[in-house]
Amino acid sequence: MKFLLVSLLALSMTSCTSSNNLGECIGIVEDGNPKLIYKVSFRNTIWSFIGLETIIAPVLWLTDFARCPVGRRQSTISRGE
């Protein structure tokens, strides 16, 4: 019981990243903003693995924190040629 309590306390102090300067992180099945490039967040994946016993951490990772924006997409301009 003590281990679970200490784990929850540690997990709450250092949690997953929910956003960065480009925008909000998204879940595994969400489409996200088409103007942004998303990649799986290594940091959030590690925290989810550490909090695996809580069951809440992996669910939150899947639904909200799996992929974070890493850059903006180049706009493609069609000239009609």
C-alpha positions in Angstrom: 0.0 0.0 0.0 2.8 2.4 0.8 4.5 1.7 -2.6 1.2 2.6 -4.4 0.8 5.8 -2.3 4.4 6.9 -2.9 4.1 6.1 -6.6 1.0 8.2 -7.0 2.6 11.1 -5.1 5.7 11.0 -7.3 3.6 10.7 -10.4 1.5 13.7 -9.5 4.6 15.8 -8.9 6.2 15.1 -12.3 3.4 14.5 -14.7 3.1 14.2 -18.5 3.5 17.2 -20.8 0.1 18.3 -22.0 1.2 21.0 -24.4 4.2 22.9 -25.7 4.8 26.2 -27.5 3.2 24.8 -30.7 -0.1 23.5 -29.2 -1.8 20.9 -27.2 -0.8 17.2 -27.2 -3.5 14.8 -28.5 -4.5 11.2 -28.0 -3.5 8.3 -30.2 -6.7 8.3 -32.4 -7.3 12.1 -32.6 -6.5 13.9 -35.9 -5.2 17.1 -34.4 -4.5 20.3 -36.2 -3.7 19.7 -39.9 -1.2 22.6 -39.8 1.0 20.8 -37.3 3.3 17.7 -37.4 2.8 15.3 -34.4 5.1 12.7 -33.1 4.8 10.3 -30.1 6.1 11.9 -27.0 8.9 9.8 -25.5 8.6 11.6 -22.1 4.9 11.0 -21.9 5.4 7.3 -22.9 7.9 6.8 -20.1 5.7 8.4 -17.5 2.8 6.2 -18.7 5.0 3.1 -18.3 6.1 4.1 -14.8 2.5 4.7 -13.8 1.3 1.5 -15.4 0.1 0.1 -12.0 -2.3 3.0 -11.6 -4.2 2.2 -14.8 -5.1 5.9 -15.0 -1.7 6.9 -16.5 -1.9 4.6 -19.5 -5.5 5.6 -20.2 -4.6 9.3 -20.0 -1.7 8.7 -22.3 -3.9 7.0 -24.9 -6.6 9.6 -24.8 -4.8 12.9 -24.2 -0.9 12.8 -24.2 0.3 10.3 -26.8 1.3 12.7 -29.6 2.6 16.2 -29.2 3.2 18.8 -32.0 6.9 19.0 -33.1 6.7 21.4 -36.0 4.5 23.3 -38.5 3.7 21.9 -41.9 4.9 23.7 -45.0 1.9 25.2 -46.8 1.6 24.0 -50.4 0.5 26.7 -52.8 -1.1 25.5 -56.0 -0.5 27.8 -59.0 -3.1 26.0 -61.2 -0.5 25.0 -63.8 
